[in-house]
């Protein structure tokens, strides 16, 4: 298909093409498709939408092959070709912006032009070389100027325009100047693009073209593969009703012919066969999001249509559905059979289209997500069997199910959900109306499962089921009447009964049932708390000898029956005088405590002695209890008489004996007949370890009897104490230690045996209780080892001197961290613990002193002592504040040269009048340092040249003089600071150059930049002398010039010498005075070198040869320049300014009016650029101006002085390019100029 646009009039077709064309040539020449270079006509120009990064159908880079010259990149290419009609130069304007009318954001556009060529196709791409490049620009501008300097009629040129910005917008390509023109006949009449038609509506092809005298229509024959002429079709239009390739031949009066063709294709449109179904889903996680199979609606929408001819796609929006083309980048739901919705109620758009998606229909349906209910599991319902059906053992009762619905619902809204009950899971899943269970329901099995269904009332498919059980619990099986027999502990016929002993008599399942007792049977049936026996384990029979109570027996499910219990009381048969006693020492068995009065007893022989009290042959059950209540209740009997501990009653415990008839549980005897006694041991007093300090690190002699008082403590009874090497010896009372004892190991454990001497016979009898658990250690601690220290020697100005005694601490202790030192002035102070309170600051009042240092071991508190000597040496009498040294700075950087040795005279008192304190320099070694630390250390970092020292800290610095006595034994040196002062030079500056501005006759106008040469210094602080020349040499003084300022009258060099009258430091500064002459207006003229409508208007300033000085020039408000020539001067009035380079003066010169035309105007009522016109000057007379639109229609004749407001017949014309023709006389010569300009609203 050729790239054409259907038109009715050839000239009109150009206007439509240039303003609304969308297609653009993306390659230079295309032999396959329709993407080759497009024709261009300069008469109409072209405005077209660019290709950009947002349009996936665009080609984003130029083809490989051409030499693209200055175009480093060629994004989104647009190719055009043009043919020259009139020989001459041609100038074009290429611009790009976001709006079609040229407004909006301006976008970077670039181009390259090739030629000349004989045709527009064959040069592609081998002839697009550097040698054939005519013009090229890769600037960042949105407006480019393209020039073809000397074109010849008939030549072809190829132009590539690129969208460097890559942003959407419009490109405007227009001819703006030059004498040459293009041939518009290359823009033929066209049939337009190929057309795809949905349905059978006819298509009218219109090939109307100016100048055409004959039209011939043909259709392509697919069999013969040639075009067949359509008989009788000779008009410019043709109506197409069937698919095919159609061709139009056009002939003009000169016999020239053009041929175009177009393909028209008719397609059968699809239909929405059936309205698609709304799809629903149940929400499982309450987020409103679920997965849907949208393809369920595919067959619904297709109906009987062939799925191989039509496809159904699904989309998020109506726009996506309408714009779908089947391309890879189209918006489509890619996984419709597993689509996850994004909102609970969502619209999905379905599109049914042909395989090429030319014809389509769209529809929509809803996706709805319903809340899925949660079936909360209800509690099982349990009831006891009853006789309402005539049988209380068959497991059948009637249940009330009315509360199940609220349990299944939980916190869910009952208005939105319905709960029903069913006898089976299948019925619950089906949810068939009429199969629900009633609220009053009798079970048919025990247990029986009931199924609950909860469903969303808006969508029954959203449901959930759960289940619970109906359970009928059985009643207990009991003996209706039983008897309990109890012994009387006195003779009143009343005793305490443990009614729970009847439990096993009543029921064989007593261990799994709950028993309660009541005074009456009615109370037992009703579980009446008013008649319940609370103290059922210690219940006294209310009637002597015989009484009756009633038991309520309940299962773990709360089901019950009742039984009668008869209570019978009989007298005891154990003699009152019968009694047994058992005795033992307290011990540590079991509980590891031998002082709590609790021990283990074996009184099992009591059973045979009690049995002997009764006639033989009886079935006796003998039990023992710790209290009467347990004995009566037959609870908590002592389980093992062979291993009984008296935990409940330390030291003394009395036990109860109970004798029962093993046949009927009748009581035969009861009473307190056994006593247990635990004898206490001597006290377990804590004994401290026996510790001695010794010079021998491992051995010392101990007197163990010193520990008797700790062993016995405050015990009053007679005790025997002995000491042993082992605990076994203490237990067996062997290996006693007597007298002075030297330890055999370090440490060594000693065991103590302390025994009660109950009969006070002084002997350890076997039946007396003793303790052998007390022990203590013998430990020998080593006295600390101290080292005799070196004396501490100090230098001082006086006898009373403060010492830090702790300086020798590490030496004395040898670095041990467990020794604490104390300091004393005498042994008497040591004996009385009169310690020196602050050893780090001890004042010694004599030149020598010996102190005693006591070291205590913090680990064992043992101590030793050594002697510490103090020695004081007095300093020599130096002057510690010598006079500061001063000098002037040598380079205005705050440094100078000092002789540091001059300060020694002050330090040794040689400069004062008192000779009694003079010191001899030969007695000392003197060094100089820059830091106090180096001076204190006396290291080798000395100042190497103290007599010529340059300070390293500007203006003020302290150096340090170290004076060391040379006398033997005197190490008392002094470090004395000396202040160095560098006095600053007078600090001032002058301008490097001053200018004397002069009239042409030499008269002084003024001095610049200041009226005088000024030091800006205070004449009360400084003295001044001015000189002629570059040095302050004697003989060059300017007489009388001794002030801070100087006013020169001639050019030359001048120097000033400034002296600080306090420090006498001096500075000299030199400056230069030059002469300059301001411009005189009569020495300058301005000439306009170019004619009207020039692409490069040029102005030159002419300077008279008599002018004195160097000058700079400026046009209007532009920057100053040394050249007197100005190019590319815009239309209108201008002024040129001239000044001398030293800026002594400036003049203004008018420029002849530059005649040119405005490139645009904006008649929008804001007061700016409201009209368009051309103004002449003295040399250019405007004779007439005509304004045309793109079609060549005359819109306005402005005459010679008129302006245009952008209207035609009173109507506002739109934003666009407009053409004008101006006739004018320049320097007596008649001329004519054509160009275009923009109207922007």
BELUR-V462216 format. One record per residue. N is the residue number from 1. OMEGA is omega in whole degrees, -180 to 180 (999 if undefined). D_LAST is the distance of its C-alpha to the last C-alpha in whole Angstrom. Layout:
n:omega:d_last
N:OMEGA:D_LAST
N:OMEGA:D_LAST
This chain:
n:omega:d_last
1:177:38
2:-176:36
3:-177:32
4:175:31
5:-180:28
6:-177:30
7:174:28
8:177:30
9:-174:29
10:-177:29
11:178:26
12:-179:24
13:179:25
14:-179:23
15:180:20
16:-177:21
17:-174:22
18:-177:20
19:-171:17
20:180:19
21:178:22
22:-177:24
23:174:27
24:-179:27
25:-178:31
26:175:32
27:-178:35
28:178:36
29:-176:38
30:-179:39
31:-175:43
32:-174:43
33:-177:39
34:-176:36
35:-178:34
36:-177:35
37:179:32
38:176:30
39:180:30
40:178:27
41:-176:26
42:-180:24
43:-178:23
44:-174:21
45:-178:20
46:169:19
47:-176:17
48:176:19
49:-179:20
50:166:22
51:-173:25
52:-174:26
53:-180:29
54:-177:28
55:-176:29
56:-179:32
57:-178:32
58:172:31
59:-171:33
60:179:33
61:-177:34
62:-178:35
63:177:39
64:177:42
65:-178:43
66:169:40
67:-173:40
68:171:37
69:-176:37
70:-176:35
71:179:34
72:175:36
73:-178:34
74:-177:32
75:173:31
76:-172:29
77:172:30
78:-177:28
79:175:30
80:172:29
81:179:31
82:178:31
83:-177:33
84:177:33
85:177:34
86:-180:34
87:178:36
88:178:34
89:178:32
90:177:28
91:-178:26
92:176:23
93:178:20
94:-179:20
95:-179:17
96:179:17
97:-177:15
98:180:15
99:-176:12
100:-178:12
101:178:9
102:178:10
103:180:9
104:-179:11
105:179:15
106:-173:16
107:-179:19
108:179:22
109:-179:23
110:-178:26
111:166:28
112:-178:31
113:179:32
114:174:35
115:-7:37
116:-180:38
117:-179:40
118:178:42
119:-175:40
120:-173:37
121:-172:40
122:179:43
123:-177:42
124:-2:41
125:-171:42
126:-176:45
127:178:43
128:-173:40
129:177:42
130:-179:41
131:180:43
132:179:40
133:-179:37
134:-179:35
135:-178:32
136:176:31
137:177:29
138:-177:30
139:179:28
140:-173:26
141:175:22
142:178:19
143:-180:19
144:175:22
145:180:24
146:-176:26
147:167:29
148:-166:31
149:-174:34
150:-178:36
151:-179:36
152:-178:38
153:179:37
154:-179:38
155:174:38
156:175:36
157:177:34
158:-178:33
159:173:30
160:177:30
161:-178:26
162:179:27
163:-178:25
164:-176:27
165:-178:25
166:-179:26
167:179:23
168:178:21
169:-177:18
170:178:17
171:-179:18
172:-177:17
173:-174:20
174:169:19
175:-176:22
176:-178:21
177:-180:24
178:-178:28
179:179:30
180:178:31
181:-178:29
182:-179:30
183:-178:31
184:180:29
185:178:33
186:175:33
187:-176:30
188:169:33
189:-172:32
190:177:33
191:178:34
192:-177:32
193:171:33
194:-176:36
195:173:36
196:-173:38
197:174:39
198:-180:40
199:-173:43
200:179:44
201:-179:41
202:177:41
203:180:38
204:176:37
205:-176:36
206:-180:34
207:-177:35
208:-178:34
209:178:33
210:175:33
211:-178:36
212:178:38
213:-179:42
214:178:43
215:180:42
216:-178:45
217:178:45
218:176:47
219:-175:48
220:179:49
221:-176:53
222:-179:53
223:-178:57
224:179:57
225:174:54
226:177:53
227:176:50
228:179:52
229:178:50
230:-174:50
231:174:52
232:-177:50
233:-176:46
234:177:45
235:-180:42
236:-179:38
237:178:38
238:-179:41
239:-177:41
240:178:42
241:180:45
242:-179:47
243:178:46
244:176:46
245:-174:44
246:-176:43
247:178:43
248:173:41
249:-180:42
250:179:40
251:178:42
252:-174:41
253:-179:43
254:-179:44
255:177:45
256:-179:43
257:173:42
258:-179:40
259:173:41
260:180:39
261:-179:40
262:179:39
263:177:41
264:-179:41
265:177:42
266:-180:43
267:175:44
268:-178:46
269:175:44
270:176:46
271:171:47
272:-173:48
273:-179:51
274:177:52
275:-179:50
276:-179:51
277:169:53
278:-178:52
279:-179:53
280:178:55
281:180:57
282:-176:59
283:-178:58
284:-174:60
285:173:59
286:177:57
287:178:54
288:-176:52
289:178:52
290:180:54
291:-177:54
292:172:54
293:-177:54
294:-176:51
295:173:53
296:-178:55
297:-177:53
298:-180:52
299:178:55
300:-177:54
301:-179:51
302:-175:52
303:-178:55
304:-179:57
305:-175:54
306:-179:55
307:176:54
308:179:54
309:-177:51
310:178:49
311:178:48
312:176:47
313:-176:45
314:-171:44
315:-179:41
316:-176:40
317:176:37
318:180:36
319:178:33
320:-179:35
321:-177:37
322:-174:35
323:-177:33
324:-180:37
325:-175:38
326:179:41
327:-174:39
328:-175:41
329:-178:38
330:179:37
331:-177:38
332:173:41
333:-168:44
334:-177:46
335:-172:50
336:-180:50
337:174:54
338:-176:53
339:178:50
340:-179:50
341:-179:48
342:174:46
343:-174:46
344:176:49
345:-172:47
346:177:45
347:174:43
348:-180:44
349:179:42
350:179:44
351:172:43
352:-176:45
353:175:44
354:-176:45
355:178:46
356:176:43
357:176:41
358:-179:39
359:-177:40
360:170:41
361:178:41
362:175:41
363:-179:43
364:174:44
365:-173:47
366:167:48
367:-178:49
368:178:51
369:-179:54
370:180:56
371:179:58
372:-177:62
373:175:65
374:179:67
375:178:71
376:-177:72
377:179:76
378:177:78
379:171:82
380:177:85
381:180:87
382:176:91
383:175:93
384:177:97
385:-179:99
386:-174:101
387:-177:104
388:176:101
389:178:102
390:-177:106
391:-179:105
392:177:104
393:-175:104
394:177:102
395:179:99
396:177:97
397:176:96
398:-178:93
399:174:89
400:-176:87
401:-172:83
402:-177:81
403:-176:80
404:-176:79
405:-178:75
406:178:74
407:180:75
408:179:73
409:-175:70
410:-179:70
411:-180:67
412:-176:65
413:-179:64
414:179:67
415:-177:64
416:-176:63
417:-180:66
418:179:69
419:177:72
420:-178:75
421:-176:78
422:-178:80
423:-179:84
424:178:82
425:-180:79
426:178:78
427:-180:78
428:179:76
429:-179:74
430:179:74
431:-176:73
432:179:75
433:178:75
434:179:79
435:-179:80
436:177:79
437:178:82
438:179:84
439:177:84
440:-170:87
441:177:88
442:-176:92
443:178:92
444:176:93
445:-180:94
446:-5:94
447:178:92
448:179:89
449:176:85
450:-176:83
451:180:79
452:177:76
453:174:73
454:-175:70
455:175:67
456:-175:63
457:179:63
458:-178:60
459:-174:61
460:179:65
461:177:64
462:-178:63
463:176:67
464:-180:69
465:174:73
466:-178:76
467:175:79
468:-176:82
469:168:86
470:-174:88
471:174:91
472:-177:95
473:-178:97
474:175:101
475:179:103
476:177:106
477:-172:109
478:168:112
479:-169:116
480:-179:116
481:175:119
482:-180:120
483:173:122
484:179:121
485:-178:125
486:175:125
487:176:127
488:179:128
489:172:128
490:-175:130
491:-176:132
492:-180:130
493:179:129
494:178:126
495:179:123
496:179:120
497:166:118
498:-174:115
499:-178:114
500:176:112
501:178:115
502:-174:115
503:-177:112
504:176:114
505:-177:116
506:-173:114
507:176:112
508:179:112
509:-173:108
510:-176:108
511:-177:106
512:-177:103
513:180:104
514:-177:103
515:170:106
516:-171:107
517:-174:110
518:-178:110
519:-178:113
520:179:113
521:179:112
522:179:110
523:179:108
524:180:108
525:-175:106
526:-176:104
527:-176:103
528:-179:104
529:-179:103
530:-179:106
531:-179:109
532:177:107
533:-175:110
534:-178:107
535:-171:110
536:177:111
537:178:112
538:-175:115
539:176:116
540:179:119
541:-175:121
542:-179:121
543:-178:125
544:175:127
545:-175:129
546:176:126
547:179:123
548:171:120
549:-177:116
550:-179:113
551:172:111
552:-176:107
553:-178:106
554:174:103
555:178:101
556:177:98
557:178:96
558:178:97
559:-170:100
560:164:103
561:179:107
562:178:110
563:180:113
564:179:116
565:177:118
566:-178:121
567:-178:122
568:-178:126
569:176:127
570:-174:130
571:178:132
572:-179:132
573:176:135
574:-179:134
575:-178:137
576:-176:136
577:-178:138
578:179:136
579:179:134
580:179:132
581:178:131
582:-174:129
583:176:128
584:177:126
585:175:124
586:-178:121
587:-177:119
588:-179:115
589:175:116
590:-173:113
591:178:111
592:179:111
593:-177:113
594:180:116
595:-175:116
596:179:115
597:-178:118
598:-180:117
599:-178:119
600:-178:120
601:171:123
602:180:125
603:-176:127
604:179:127
605:179:131
606:-176:131
607:-179:130
608:-180:134
609:178:135
610:-179:133
611:-179:134
612:-180:138
613:-174:138
614:176:138
615:-179:140
616:176:140
617:-179:138
618:176:135
619:-175:132
620:172:130
621:-177:127
622:179:127
623:-175:123
624:-176:123
625:180:120
626:177:119
627:-175:119
628:-178:120
629:178:117
630:-179:116
631:178:120
632:-178:120
633:-176:117
634:178:118
635:175:114
636:177:114
637:177:117
638:-170:118
639:-172:117
640:180:119
641:179:122
642:-176:123
643:-177:120
644:177:119
645:-177:117
646:-177:118
647:-175:114
648:-177:114
649:-179:117
650:176:117
651:180:121
652:176:123
653:176:122
654:-176:124
655:177:124
656:177:124
657:177:126
658:179:126
659:-179:128
660:173:127
661:-177:129
662:-177:127
663:-176:128
664:-180:126
665:178:124
666:-177:127
667:180:127
668:-179:131
669:-178:130
670:177:128
671:-180:128
672:-171:127
673:-179:130
674:176:128
675:176:127
676:-179:125
677:175:125
678:-179:123
679:-178:125
680:177:122
681:170:122
682:-174:122
683:180:119
684:-177:116
685:179:116
686:-180:113
687:-180:115
688:176:113
689:-180:113
690:-174:116
691:176:114
692:173:116
693:-176:115
694:173:117
695:172:117
696:-172:118
697:-172:114
698:-173:116
699:175:119
700:-179:121
701:-174:124
702:170:123
703:-172:125
704:-178:124
705:176:126
706:-178:124
707:-178:121
708:-175:124
709:178:123
710:-179:119
711:-174:121
712:-180:123
713:-176:120
714:179:121
715:-174:123
716:-175:127
717:178:129
718:-179:131
719:176:129
720:-177:130
721:175:127
722:-175:128
723:-173:125
724:-180:125
725:-179:123
726:179:121
727:178:121
728:177:123
729:179:126
730:180:125
731:-177:125
732:179:128
733:177:130
734:175:131
735:180:130
736:178:130
737:-180:129
738:176:131
739:179:131
740:-174:129
741:175:127
742:-176:125
743:-177:122
744:173:122
745:-178:118
746:-1:115
747:178:114
748:-178:117
749:178:116
750:179:119
751:-177:120
752:171:122
753:177:124
754:-170:125
755:176:128
756:177:129
757:-171:133
758:-179:133
759:175:137
760:-179:137
761:177:139
762:-179:137
763:-180:137
764:179:134
765:-173:135
766:-178:134
767:179:133
768:-178:131
769:180:127
770:178:125
771:179:122
772:-176:121
773:-178:117
774:176:117
775:174:116
776:-178:115
777:167:115
778:-177:116
779:177:114
780:-180:115
781:-177:112
782:174:112
783:-179:112
784:178:109
785:-180:110
786:-180:109
787:178:108
788:-173:110
789:169:107
790:176:107
791:172:107
792:-180:104
793:180:104
794:171:101
795:-175:101
796:175:101
797:-177:101
798:-178:104
799:178:106
800:-173:105
801:180:102
802:-180:100
803:168:100
804:-175:98
805:-175:101
806:-179:99
807:-178:98
808:-174:101
809:-179:100
810:180:99
811:-178:102
812:-176:105
813:-175:103
814:-180:102
815:-180:99
816:-178:100
817:-177:97
818:-180:100
819:177:102
820:-177:102
821:172:103
822:-173:105
823:-177:106
824:179:109
825:-178:111
826:178:115
827:178:117
828:177:117
829:178:114
830:-177:113
831:-178:116
832:180:115
833:178:111
834:-172:110
835:173:107
836:-168:105
837:-176:102
838:-175:99
839:179:100
840:180:97
841:-176:98
842:180:101
843:175:103
844:-177:106
845:176:108
846:-179:110
847:176:110
848:179:111
849:175:111
850:179:112
851:177:110
852:179:111
853:179:108
854:179:109
855:179:107
856:178:106
857:-177:105
858:179:102
859:-175:103
860:179:107
861:174:107
862:-175:110
863:173:110
864:-179:112
865:174:112
866:-180:112
867:178:112
868:-179:109
869:176:110
870:-179:107
871:-179:108
872:175:106
873:-177:106
874:177:105
875:168:102
876:-174:103
877:179:102
878:169:98
879:-174:96
880:180:93
881:-179:91
882:-180:91
883:178:89
884:176:85
885:-178:85
886:174:82
887:175:80
888:178:77
889:-174:74
890:-174:75
891:-179:71
892:175:69
893:175:68
894:179:71
895:178:74
896:-178:77
897:-178:81
898:169:84
899:-175:87
900:-176:88
901:-180:92
902:-176:92
903:-179:92
904:-180:95
905:178:97
906:-175:95
907:-178:96
908:176:99
909:-177:100
910:-178:101
911:179:99
912:-176:100
913:-177:104
914:-178:105
915:-177:107
916:-179:109
917:180:106
918:178:105
919:-177:104
920:-179:105
921:-179:102
922:-179:105
923:-172:105
924:171:102
925:-172:99
926:177:96
927:-175:92
928:-176:89
929:175:86
930:-180:82
931:178:82
932:-178:84
933:178:85
934:-180:86
935:179:88
936:-180:90
937:-178:90
938:-177:92
939:-174:90
940:-180:89
941:-179:86
942:173:87
943:-170:86
944:-179:87
945:-176:87
946:-179:88
947:178:89
948:-174:85
949:175:83
950:-177:79
951:-180:77
952:173:75
953:-170:73
954:174:72
955:-178:73
956:179:75
957:174:77
958:170:81
959:-172:83
960:-180:86
961:178:90
962:-179:92
963:-179:96
964:175:99
965:179:102
966:-178:105
967:180:108
968:176:109
969:179:108
970:179:105
971:-174:102
972:178:100
973:176:97
974:170:95
975:-172:91
976:179:90
977:177:86
978:-179:86
979:174:83
980:-178:81
981:175:79
982:179:76
983:-176:75
984:171:72
985:175:71
986:-173:69
987:178:66
988:177:63
989:172:61
990:172:60
991:177:57
992:-176:58
993:173:57
994:-177:57
995:172:55
996:177:57
997:-172:54
998:167:56
999:-180:56
1000:179:57
1001:176:60
1002:178:61
1003:-179:60
1004:174:59
1005:178:56
1006:175:55
1007:177:56
1008:10:53
1009:178:52
1010:-177:55
1011:179:57
1012:172:60
1013:-170:61
1014:176:62
1015:-178:63
1016:177:62
1017:-178:66
1018:-178:68
1019:173:71
1020:-179:73
1021:-174:73
1022:171:73
1023:-173:75
1024:169:73
1025:-180:74
1026:-177:71
1027:170:72
1028:-180:71
1029:-173:70
1030:180:69
1031:176:73
1032:-176:74
1033:177:78
1034:-178:80
1035:179:80
1036:-178:77
1037:172:76
1038:-174:74
1039:175:77
1040:-178:76
1041:-177:73
1042:-180:74
1043:179:71
1044:-177:68
1045:177:65
1046:-178:66
1047:-177:64
1048:177:64
1049:178:64
1050:177:64
1051:178:63
1052:178:65
1053:-179:66
1054:177:67
1055:175:69
1056:177:69
1057:-177:72
1058:-178:72
1059:173:75
1060:-174:75
1061:175:78
1062:-177:79
1063:-178:79
1064:174:79
1065:-172:76
1066:173:74
1067:176:71
1068:178:70
1069:-177:67
1070:175:66
1071:-179:62
1072:176:61
1073:178:60
1074:-180:58
1075:176:57
1076:-177:54
1077:178:53
1078:-180:49
1079:176:47
1080:-171:48
1081:-178:45
1082:-179:47
1083:-172:48
1084:172:44
1085:-179:42
1086:-180:38
1087:172:37
1088:-171:34
1089:-175:36
1090:179:33
1091:-180:31
1092:175:28
1093:180:25
1094:175:27
1095:-177:26
1096:178:29
1097:-174:29
1098:178:32
1099:177:34
1100:176:38
1101:179:40
1102:-176:43
1103:178:46
1104:-178:49
1105:179:52
1106:-178:54
1107:-180:51
1108:174:53
1109:175:52
1110:-170:49
1111:174:45
1112:-172:42
1113:178:39
1114:176:35
1115:-178:32
1116:-176:30
1117:-180:30
1118:179:30
1119:176:34
1120:178:37
1121:-180:38
1122:-180:42
1123:178:40
1124:-175:40
1125:178:37
1126:-179:33
1127:179:31
1128:179:28
1129:-178:27
1130:-180:23
1131:173:23
1132:-177:23
1133:179:26
1134:175:28
1135:175:32
1136:-180:35
1137:-179:37
1138:175:41
1139:173:43
1140:-173:46
1141:178:47
1142:173:49
1143:174:46
1144:180:49
1145:-176:46
1146:178:43
1147:179:41
1148:-179:38
1149:178:37
1150:-179:34
1151:176:33
1152:-178:32
1153:180:28
1154:-176:27
1155:177:25
1156:-177:22
1157:176:19
1158:-179:15
1159:180:14
1160:168:10
1161:-171:9
1162:-178:6
1163:-178:6
1164:174:6
1165:-179:10
1166:178:11
1167:-179:13
1168:177:12
1169:-175:11
1170:-179:10
1171:-178:12
1172:179:13
1173:-179:17
1174:-179:20
1175:178:23
1176:176:27
1177:-176:30
1178:-176:33
1179:-177:34
1180:178:31
1181:178:30
1182:-179:27
1183:-180:29
1184:-179:26
1185:177:22
1186:-179:21
1187:-178:18
1188:169:18
1189:-176:16
1190:-178:17
1191:-180:20
1192:-180:21
1193:178:21
1194:-179:21
1195:-174:18
1196:171:19
1197:-174:22
1198:-175:21
1199:-176:25
1200:-174:26
1201:-174:24
1202:174:21
1203:-177:17
1204:-178:14
1205:176:12
1206:-180:10
1207:175:12
1208:-176:15
1209:178:18
1210:-179:16
1211:178:14
1212:176:10
1213:-175:9
1214:173:7
1215:-180:6
1216:172:9
1217:178:12
1218:-176:13
1219:178:17
1220:173:19
1221:-179:23
1222:173:24
1223:-175:28
1224:177:29
1225:-179:33
1226:-179:34
1227:176:37
1228:-177:38
1229:178:37
1230:-179:35
1231:178:32
1232:-178:29
1233:178:26
1234:174:23
1235:179:20
1236:177:17
1237:-176:13
1238:168:10
1239:-176:7
1240:178:4
1241:999:0
